[in-house]
Amino acid sequence: MADSESGRVFHFFIANFIIQLMCLWAGYKSFLSLGQSDKVEMKHWLQFWVVYCAWCVLELFLDVILFYMPLYPEVKMAVVAGLVFGGGAAKIYDPYFKAQIEKVEKIVKKQLKNSGTRVD
């Protein structure tokens, strides 16, 4: 039992290391896109970070359950790889996030305007 559990923990850390490498690559590509005039590339990386951060927040609350799911590290690696390399961020952002973020943006701007804070 102990060997199985330690193997799972080791496997989890290896998967997370690979995910961190992919995020490092995404950060590098995001940095490069800021220096270019290619708005499509910049949009891709902004969408990636919004979707990835939402995943991370959700994972905070579900970590206890997800850790014990079989193949969860592989699923997470595949999802992150799809977001980084496969254009999956736009496929998730546009139908699920965009409308919700726009609603929240209107509320925040209204609250800031009512508080007298300058809103650009």
DSSP file with accessible surface (Angstrom, degrees, kcal/mol):
  #  RESIDUE AA STRUCTURE BP1 BP2  ACC     N-H-->O    O-->H-N    N-H-->O    O-->H-N    TCO  KAPPA ALPHA  PHI   PSI    X-CA   Y-CA   Z-CA
    1    1 A M     >        0   0  187      0, 0.0     4,-2.3     0, 0.0     5,-0.2   0.000 360.0 360.0 360.0 -43.5    0.0    0.0    0.0
    2    2 A A  H  >  +     0   0   76      1,-0.2     4,-2.6     2,-0.2     5,-0.2   0.889 360.0  51.2 -65.2 -39.0    2.8    2.4    0.9
    3    3 A D  H  > S+     0   0  138      2,-0.2     4,-2.3     1,-0.2    -1,-0.2   0.903 110.1  49.8 -63.9 -40.2    4.6    1.8   -2.4
    4    4 A S  H  > S+     0   0   76      2,-0.2     4,-2.0     1,-0.2    -2,-0.2   0.921 113.1  46.1 -63.8 -43.5    1.4    2.4   -4.4
    5    5 A E  H  X S+     0   0   57     -4,-2.3     4,-2.3     2,-0.2    -2,-0.2   0.918 113.4  47.8 -67.7 -42.7    0.8    5.7   -2.5
    6    6 A S  H  X S+     0   0   70     -4,-2.6     4,-2.6     1,-0.2    -1,-0.2   0.880 111.0  52.5 -68.0 -34.1    4.4    6.9   -2.9
    7    7 A G  H  X S+     0   0   38     -4,-2.3     4,-2.7    -5,-0.2    -1,-0.2   0.904 109.1  49.7 -64.9 -39.2    4.3    6.0   -6.6
    8    8 A R  H  X S+     0   0   87     -4,-2.0     4,-2.4     2,-0.2    -2,-0.2   0.915 111.5  48.1 -65.7 -41.9    1.1    8.0   -7.0
    9    9 A V  H  X S+     0   0   47     -4,-2.3     4,-2.4     2,-0.2    -2,-0.2   0.936 113.0  47.9 -64.7 -44.9    2.7   11.0   -5.3
   10   10 A F  H  X S+     0   0  139     -4,-2.6     4,-2.4     1,-0.2    -2,-0.2   0.935 112.7  49.0 -60.6 -45.3    5.9   10.7   -7.4
   11   11 A H  H  X S+     0   0   75     -4,-2.7     4,-2.5     1,-0.2    -1,-0.2   0.896 109.7  52.5 -60.8 -41.7    3.7   10.4  -10.5
   12   12 A F  H  X S+     0   0   28     -4,-2.4     4,-2.4     1,-0.2    -1,-0.2   0.920 110.1  47.9 -61.3 -43.4    1.7   13.5   -9.5
   13   13 A F  H  X S+     0   0  129     -4,-2.4     4,-2.2     2,-0.2    -2,-0.2   0.893 110.9  50.5 -68.6 -37.7    4.9   15.6   -9.0
   14   14 A I  H  X S+     0   0   73     -4,-2.4     4,-2.2     2,-0.2    -2,-0.2   0.940 111.5  48.4 -63.9 -45.7    6.3   14.5  -12.4
   15   15 A A  H  X S+     0   0    2     -4,-2.5     4,-2.3     1,-0.2    -2,-0.2   0.922 111.9  49.2 -61.1 -43.7    3.0   15.4  -14.1
   16   16 A N  H  X S+     0   0   33     -4,-2.4     4,-2.5     1,-0.2    -1,-0.2   0.860 107.6  55.1 -65.7 -33.7    2.9   18.8  -12.3
   17   17 A F  H  X S+     0   0  127     -4,-2.2     4,-2.0     2,-0.2    -1,-0.2   0.933 109.0  47.2 -63.5 -43.7    6.6   19.5  -13.3
   18   18 A I  H  X S+     0   0   70     -4,-2.2     4,-2.1     2,-0.2    -2,-0.2   0.913 111.2  51.7 -64.4 -40.0    5.7   18.9  -17.0
   19   19 A I  H  X S+     0   0    0     -4,-2.3     4,-2.4     1,-0.2    -1,-0.2   0.914 107.9  52.2 -63.2 -40.0    2.6   21.2  -16.6
   20   20 A Q  H  X S+     0   0  105     -4,-2.5     4,-2.3     1,-0.2    -1,-0.2   0.882 107.0  52.9 -64.7 -36.1    4.9   23.9  -15.0
   21   21 A L  H  X S+     0   0   85     -4,-2.0     4,-2.3     2,-0.2    -1,-0.2   0.911 109.0  49.3 -63.6 -40.9    7.2   23.6  -18.0
   22   22 A M  H  X S+     0   0   22     -4,-2.1     4,-2.5     1,-0.2    -2,-0.2   0.899 111.2  49.6 -65.0 -38.0    4.2   24.1  -20.4
   23   23 A C  H  X S+     0   0   12     -4,-2.4     4,-2.7     2,-0.2    -2,-0.2   0.869 108.1  53.6 -68.1 -35.8    3.2   27.2  -18.3
   24   24 A L  H  X S+     0   0  126     -4,-2.3     4,-2.4     2,-0.2    -2,-0.2   0.927 109.9  47.9 -62.4 -42.4    6.7   28.5  -18.5
   25   25 A W  H  X S+     0   0  109     -4,-2.3     4,-2.8     2,-0.2     5,-0.2   0.924 111.3  50.6 -62.4 -43.6    6.5   28.1  -22.3
   26   26 A A  H  X S+     0   0    0     -4,-2.5     4,-2.4     1,-0.2    -2,-0.2   0.898 110.0  50.7 -62.9 -38.9    3.1   29.9  -22.3
   27   27 A G  H  X S+     0   0   29     -4,-2.7     4,-2.5     2,-0.2    -1,-0.2   0.918 110.9  48.5 -63.7 -41.9    4.6   32.7  -20.2
   28   28 A Y  H  X S+     0   0  125     -4,-2.4     4,-2.4     2,-0.2    -2,-0.2   0.936 113.0  46.8 -63.5 -46.2    7.5   33.1  -22.6
   29   29 A K  H  X S+     0   0   59     -4,-2.8     4,-2.2     1,-0.2    -1,-0.2   0.868 111.0  53.1 -65.6 -34.2    5.2   33.1  -25.6
   30   30 A S  H  X S+     0   0   18     -4,-2.4     4,-1.3    -5,-0.2    -1,-0.2   0.926 108.7  49.8 -64.1 -45.0    2.9   35.7  -23.8
   31   31 A F  H  X S+     0   0  145     -4,-2.5     4,-0.8     1,-0.2     3,-0.4   0.926 111.3  48.7 -59.1 -45.5    5.9   37.9  -23.2
   32   32 A L  H >< S+     0   0   54     -4,-2.4     3,-0.8     1,-0.2     4,-0.3   0.884 106.4  56.8 -63.4 -36.7    6.9   37.7  -26.8
   33   33 A S  H >< S+     0   0    3     -4,-2.2     3,-0.9     1,-0.2    -1,-0.2   0.796  97.7  62.7 -68.2 -25.2    3.4   38.5  -28.0
   34   34 A L  H 3< S+     0   0  119     -4,-1.3    -1,-0.2    -3,-0.4    -2,-0.2   0.817 102.9  49.7 -67.7 -28.8    3.4   41.7  -26.0
   35   35 A G  T << S+     0   0   75     -3,-0.8    -1,-0.2    -4,-0.8     2,-0.2   0.463 103.9  73.9 -88.3  -2.3    6.3   43.0  -28.1
   36   36 A Q  S <  S-     0   0   98     -3,-0.9     6,-0.0    -4,-0.3    -3,-0.0  -0.683  77.4-132.5-108.0 164.9    4.5   42.2  -31.4
   37   37 A S  S    S+     0   0  120     -2,-0.2     2,-1.1     4,-0.0     3,-0.1   0.339  70.1 118.7 -95.7   8.9    1.6   43.8  -33.1
   38   38 A D     >  -     0   0   71      1,-0.2     4,-1.9    -5,-0.1     5,-0.1  -0.612  39.7-177.8 -80.4  99.3   -0.1   40.5  -33.7
   39   39 A K  H  > S+     0   0  167     -2,-1.1     4,-2.6     1,-0.2    -1,-0.2   0.800  78.8  60.2 -70.0 -27.6   -3.4   40.9  -31.8
   40   40 A V  H  > S+     0   0  112      2,-0.2     4,-2.3     1,-0.2    -1,-0.2   0.927 106.9  45.9 -65.1 -44.2   -4.5   37.3  -32.6
   41   41 A E  H  > S+     0   0   52      2,-0.2     4,-2.0     1,-0.2    -2,-0.2   0.924 113.7  48.8 -64.3 -44.0   -1.4   35.9  -30.8
   42   42 A M  H  X S+     0   0   51     -4,-1.9     4,-2.4     1,-0.2    -2,-0.2   0.923 110.5  51.3 -63.1 -40.8   -1.9   38.2  -27.9
   43   43 A K  H  X S+     0   0  111     -4,-2.6     4,-2.7     1,-0.2     5,-0.2   0.907 106.9  54.8 -62.3 -42.0   -5.6   37.2  -27.7
   44   44 A H  H  X S+     0   0   34     -4,-2.3     4,-2.3     1,-0.2    -1,-0.2   0.934 111.3  43.5 -57.2 -46.6   -4.7   33.5  -27.7
   45   45 A W  H  X S+     0   0    9     -4,-2.0     4,-2.3     2,-0.2    -1,-0.2   0.879 112.5  51.7 -73.7 -33.6   -2.3   33.9  -24.7
   46   46 A L  H  X S+     0   0  111     -4,-2.4     4,-2.1     2,-0.2    -1,-0.2   0.925 111.5  48.1 -65.3 -42.0   -4.7   36.1  -22.7
   47   47 A Q  H  X S+     0   0   11     -4,-2.7     4,-2.5    -5,-0.2     5,-0.3   0.907 109.3  54.1 -62.9 -41.4   -7.5   33.6  -23.3
   48   48 A F  H  X S+     0   0    0     -4,-2.3     4,-3.2    -5,-0.2     5,-0.3   0.948 109.2  47.3 -56.3 -48.9   -5.1   30.8  -22.2
   49   49 A W  H  X S+     0   0   74     -4,-2.3     4,-2.5     1,-0.2     5,-0.2   0.880 111.2  50.8 -66.6 -35.3   -4.3   32.6  -18.9
   50   50 A V  H  X S+     0   0   54     -4,-2.1     4,-2.0     2,-0.2    -1,-0.2   0.956 115.8  41.5 -64.5 -47.7   -8.0   33.2  -18.1
   51   51 A V  H  X S+     0   0    8     -4,-2.5     4,-2.3     2,-0.2    -2,-0.2   0.930 116.0  49.1 -66.8 -43.8   -8.9   29.6  -18.7
   52   52 A Y  H  X S+     0   0   20     -4,-3.2     4,-2.4    -5,-0.3    -1,-0.2   0.917 111.1  49.6 -64.5 -41.3   -5.9   28.2  -16.9
   53   53 A C  H  X S+     0   0   70     -4,-2.5     4,-2.3    -5,-0.3    -1,-0.2   0.891 109.6  51.6 -65.3 -37.8   -6.4   30.5  -13.9
   54   54 A A  H  X S+     0   0   35     -4,-2.0     4,-2.4    -5,-0.2    -1,-0.2   0.918 109.6  50.7 -63.1 -40.6  -10.1   29.4  -13.7
   55   55 A W  H  X S+     0   0   61     -4,-2.3     4,-2.7     1,-0.2    -2,-0.2   0.927 109.9  50.4 -60.5 -44.9   -8.9   25.8  -13.8
   56   56 A C  H  X S+     0   0   41     -4,-2.4     4,-1.6     2,-0.2    -2,-0.2   0.894 110.3  48.8 -63.6 -40.2   -6.4   26.5  -11.0
   57   57 A V  H  X S+     0   0   81     -4,-2.3     4,-1.0     2,-0.2     3,-0.2   0.935 113.1  47.2 -65.9 -44.5   -9.1   28.1   -8.8
   58   58 A L  H >X S+     0   0  106     -4,-2.4     4,-1.5     1,-0.2     3,-0.6   0.912 109.2  55.2 -61.4 -40.1  -11.5   25.2   -9.3
   59   59 A E  H 3X S+     0   0   24     -4,-2.7     4,-1.2     1,-0.2    -1,-0.2   0.818  96.8  65.1 -64.6 -31.9   -8.7   22.8   -8.6
   60   60 A L  H 3< S+     0   0  134     -4,-1.6    -1,-0.2     1,-0.2     4,-0.2   0.902 109.2  38.7 -55.4 -41.4   -8.1   24.5   -5.2
   61   61 A F  H << S+     0   0  162     -4,-1.0    -1,-0.2    -3,-0.6    -2,-0.2   0.763 123.4  39.8 -82.9 -26.2  -11.5   23.4   -4.1
   62   62 A L  H >X S+     0   0   67     -4,-1.5     4,-3.0     1,-0.1     3,-0.6   0.347  81.2 107.2-104.5   6.0  -11.5   20.0   -5.7
   63   63 A D  H 3X S+     0   0   70     -4,-1.2     4,-2.4     1,-0.2     5,-0.2   0.859  75.2  55.9 -57.1 -40.4   -7.8   19.0   -5.0
   64   64 A V  H 3> S+     0   0  114     -4,-0.2     4,-0.5     1,-0.2    -1,-0.2   0.899 116.7  36.8 -61.9 -37.9   -8.7   16.4   -2.3
   65   65 A I  H X4 S+     0   0  115     -3,-0.6     3,-0.8     2,-0.2     4,-0.4   0.921 116.0  51.9 -79.5 -44.8  -10.9   14.5   -4.7
   66   66 A L  H >< S+     0   0   26     -4,-3.0     3,-1.2     1,-0.2     6,-0.2   0.830  98.8  65.1 -65.1 -31.9   -8.9   15.0   -7.9
   67   67 A F  H 3< S+     0   0   36     -4,-2.4    -1,-0.2    -5,-0.3    -2,-0.2   0.860 106.1  44.0 -59.5 -33.4   -5.7   13.7   -6.3
   68   68 A Y  T << S+     0   0  130     -3,-0.8    -1,-0.3    -4,-0.5    -2,-0.2   0.471  86.9 109.5 -94.3  -1.4   -7.3   10.3   -5.9
   69   69 A M  S X  S-     0   0   86     -3,-1.2     3,-1.6    -4,-0.4     2,-0.1  -0.601  78.6-112.1 -72.8 130.1   -8.8   10.2   -9.4
   70   70 A P  T 3  S+     0   0  109      0, 0.0    -1,-0.1     0, 0.0    -2,-0.1  -0.380  96.2   3.4 -62.8 137.7   -7.1    7.7  -11.6
   71   71 A L  T 3> S+     0   0  116      1,-0.1     4,-2.3    -2,-0.1     5,-0.2   0.589  85.7 134.9  64.7  14.6   -5.1    9.3  -14.4
   72   72 A Y  H <>  +     0   0   10     -3,-1.6     4,-3.0     1,-0.2     5,-0.2   0.927  69.7  53.5 -60.2 -43.5   -6.0   12.8  -13.3
   73   73 A P  H  > S+     0   0   16      0, 0.0     4,-2.5     0, 0.0    -1,-0.2   0.915 110.8  47.2 -58.8 -37.8   -2.4   14.0  -13.8
   74   74 A E  H  > S+     0   0   60      2,-0.2     4,-2.4     1,-0.2    -2,-0.2   0.897 112.0  49.7 -68.6 -39.8   -2.4   12.7  -17.4
   75   75 A V  H  X S+     0   0   74     -4,-2.3     4,-2.6     2,-0.2     5,-0.2   0.938 111.7  48.6 -63.6 -43.8   -5.8   14.3  -18.0
   76   76 A K  H  X S+     0   0    9     -4,-3.0     4,-2.8     1,-0.2     5,-0.3   0.921 111.0  50.2 -64.1 -42.5   -4.6   17.6  -16.6
   77   77 A M  H  X S+     0   0   42     -4,-2.5     4,-2.7    -5,-0.2    -1,-0.2   0.923 111.6  48.7 -60.7 -42.0   -1.4   17.5  -18.8
   78   78 A A  H  X S+     0   0   65     -4,-2.4     4,-2.3     2,-0.2    -2,-0.2   0.910 112.4  48.0 -65.5 -40.6   -3.5   16.8  -21.8
   79   79 A V  H  X S+     0   0   43     -4,-2.6     4,-2.3     2,-0.2    -2,-0.2   0.943 113.7  46.2 -65.9 -46.2   -5.8   19.7  -21.1
   80   80 A V  H  X S+     0   0    1     -4,-2.8     4,-2.8     1,-0.2     5,-0.3   0.922 112.2  51.4 -64.1 -40.7   -3.0   22.1  -20.5
   81   81 A A  H  X>S+     0   0   32     -4,-2.7     4,-3.0    -5,-0.3     5,-0.8   0.916 110.1  49.9 -62.2 -39.6   -1.2   20.9  -23.6
   82   82 A G  H  X5S+     0   0   30     -4,-2.3     6,-2.5     3,-0.2     4,-0.8   0.883 112.5  47.2 -65.4 -37.1   -4.4   21.4  -25.6
   83   83 A L  H  <5S+     0   0    2     -4,-2.3     6,-0.6     5,-0.2     4,-0.3   0.906 120.8  37.1 -68.6 -41.9   -4.8   24.9  -24.1
   84   84 A V  H  <5S+     0   0    5     -4,-2.8    -2,-0.2    -5,-0.2    -3,-0.2   0.952 135.2  15.1 -77.0 -50.7   -1.1   25.8  -24.8
   85   85 A F  H  <5S+     0   0  126     -4,-3.0    -3,-0.2    -5,-0.3    -2,-0.1   0.679 123.0  51.9-103.2 -21.5   -0.4   24.1  -28.2
   86   86 A G  S  <<S-     0   0   47     -5,-0.8    -3,-0.1    -4,-0.8    -1,-0.1   0.321 100.7-111.9-105.5   7.0   -3.8   23.2  -29.6
   87   87 A G  S  > S+     0   0   27     -4,-0.3     4,-1.0    -3,-0.1     3,-0.5   0.726  71.5 138.4  72.7  18.1   -5.8   26.4  -29.5
   88   88 A G  H  >  +     0   0   14     -6,-2.5     4,-1.4     1,-0.2     5,-0.2   0.735  55.1  72.5 -70.0 -20.9   -8.1   25.0  -26.9
   89   89 A A  H  > S+     0   0    0     -6,-0.6     4,-3.5    -7,-0.3     3,-0.4   0.931  98.9  45.8 -62.2 -43.6   -8.2   28.2  -24.9
   90   90 A A  H  > S+     0   0   31     -3,-0.5     4,-2.0     1,-0.2    -1,-0.2   0.880 108.5  57.2 -66.8 -34.9  -10.4   29.9  -27.5
   91   91 A K  H  < S+     0   0  154     -4,-1.0    -1,-0.2     1,-0.2    -2,-0.2   0.777 118.5  32.3 -67.5 -26.2  -12.7   26.9  -27.8
   92   92 A I  H  X>S+     0   0   58     -4,-1.4     4,-1.7    -3,-0.4     5,-0.6   0.834 119.2  51.1 -94.8 -41.4  -13.3   27.1  -24.0
   93   93 A Y  I  X>S+     0   0   42     -4,-3.5     5,-2.4    -5,-0.2     4,-1.8   0.940 106.3  51.8 -64.4 -52.0  -13.1   30.9  -23.5
   94   94 A D  I  <5S+     0   0   68     -4,-2.0     5,-0.4    -5,-0.2    -1,-0.2   0.939 118.6  31.8 -58.5 -51.4  -15.5   32.0  -26.2
   95   95 A P  I  45S+     0   0   82      0, 0.0    -1,-0.2     0, 0.0    -2,-0.2   0.828 133.7  24.7 -79.4 -25.6  -18.5   29.8  -25.4
   96   96 A Y  I  <5S+     0   0  161     -4,-1.7     4,-0.3     3,-0.1    -3,-0.2   0.791 128.1  28.0-109.9 -33.5  -18.1   29.6  -21.6
   97   97 A F  I  X<S+     0   0   53     -4,-1.8     4,-2.8    -5,-0.6     5,-0.3   0.823 101.9  69.5-100.9 -38.9  -16.2   32.5  -20.2
   98   98 A K  H  ><S+     0   0   84     -5,-2.4     4,-2.3     1,-0.2     5,-0.2   0.912 102.9  42.8 -55.7 -52.6  -16.7   35.5  -22.5
   99   99 A A  H  > S+     0   0   52     -5,-0.4     4,-1.9     1,-0.2    -1,-0.2   0.899 116.0  49.6 -62.7 -39.6  -20.4   36.3  -21.7
  100  100 A Q  H  > S+     0   0  106     -4,-0.3     4,-2.2     2,-0.2    -1,-0.2   0.909 111.2  48.3 -66.9 -42.0  -19.8   35.7  -18.0
  101  101 A I  H  X S+     0   0   65     -4,-2.8     4,-2.8     1,-0.2    -1,-0.2   0.901 109.4  53.3 -66.1 -39.1  -16.8   38.0  -17.9
  102  102 A E  H  X S+     0   0   88     -4,-2.3     4,-1.9    -5,-0.3    -1,-0.2   0.894 108.7  50.2 -63.3 -38.6  -18.7   40.7  -19.8
  103  103 A K  H  X S+     0   0  121     -4,-1.9     4,-1.8     2,-0.2    -2,-0.2   0.937 113.2  45.2 -62.1 -47.6  -21.5   40.6  -17.3
  104  104 A V  H  X S+     0   0   84     -4,-2.2     4,-2.9     1,-0.2     5,-0.2   0.899 109.0  56.8 -64.6 -39.0  -19.1   40.9  -14.4
  105  105 A E  H  X S+     0   0   92     -4,-2.8     4,-2.8     1,-0.2     5,-0.2   0.914 106.1  50.1 -59.6 -43.1  -17.3   43.7  -16.1
  106  106 A K  H  X S+     0   0  154     -4,-1.9     4,-2.3     2,-0.2    -1,-0.2   0.917 112.1  47.7 -61.6 -42.5  -20.5   45.7  -16.4
  107  107 A I  H  X S+     0   0  104     -4,-1.8     4,-2.5     2,-0.2    -2,-0.2   0.932 113.0  47.7 -65.1 -45.3  -21.2   45.2  -12.7
  108  108 A V  H  X S+     0   0   73     -4,-2.9     4,-2.8     1,-0.2     5,-0.2   0.933 112.4  48.8 -63.6 -45.0  -17.7   46.2  -11.6
  109  109 A K  H  X S+     0   0   86     -4,-2.8     4,-2.5    -5,-0.2    -1,-0.2   0.907 111.5  50.1 -62.5 -40.0  -17.7   49.3  -13.8
  110  110 A K  H  X S+     0   0  133     -4,-2.3     4,-2.4    -5,-0.2    -1,-0.2   0.927 112.0  47.3 -63.2 -44.5  -21.0   50.4  -12.5
  111  111 A Q  H  X S+     0   0  116     -4,-2.5     4,-1.5     2,-0.2    -2,-0.2   0.904 113.1  48.5 -64.5 -40.5  -19.9   49.9   -8.9
  112  112 A L  H  <>S+     0   0   64     -4,-2.8     5,-1.9     2,-0.2     4,-0.5   0.902 111.2  50.4 -66.2 -39.4  -16.6   51.8   -9.6
  113  113 A K  H ><5S+     0   0  163     -4,-2.5     3,-1.1    -5,-0.2    -2,-0.2   0.919 110.3  49.8 -64.4 -42.3  -18.6   54.6  -11.2
  114  114 A N  H 3<5S+     0   0  113     -4,-2.4    -1,-0.2     1,-0.2    -2,-0.2   0.794 108.6  53.5 -66.0 -28.7  -20.9   54.8   -8.3
  115  115 A S  T 3<5S-     0   0   77     -4,-1.5    -1,-0.2    -5,-0.2    -2,-0.2   0.534 116.5-113.9 -84.4  -6.7  -18.0   55.0   -5.9
  116  116 A G  T < 5 +     0   0   68     -3,-1.1     2,-0.3    -4,-0.5    -3,-0.2   0.517  68.2 142.5  87.5   7.0  -16.5   57.9   -7.7
  117  117 A T      < -     0   0   75     -5,-1.9    -1,-0.3    -6,-0.2     2,-0.2  -0.607  58.4-107.7 -82.4 138.5  -13.4   55.9   -8.9
  118  118 A R        -     0   0  202     -2,-0.3     2,-0.5    -3,-0.1    -1,-0.1  -0.471  33.6-163.0 -68.3 131.2  -12.2   56.7  -12.4
  119  119 A V              0   0   53     -2,-0.2    -1,-0.0    -6,-0.0   -10,-0.0  -0.974 360.0 360.0-119.4 122.1  -13.0   53.9  -14.9
  120  120 A D              0   0  148     -2,-0.5    -2,-0.0     0, 0.0     0, 0.0  -0.634 360.0 360.0 -90.2 360.0  -11.2   53.8  -18.2
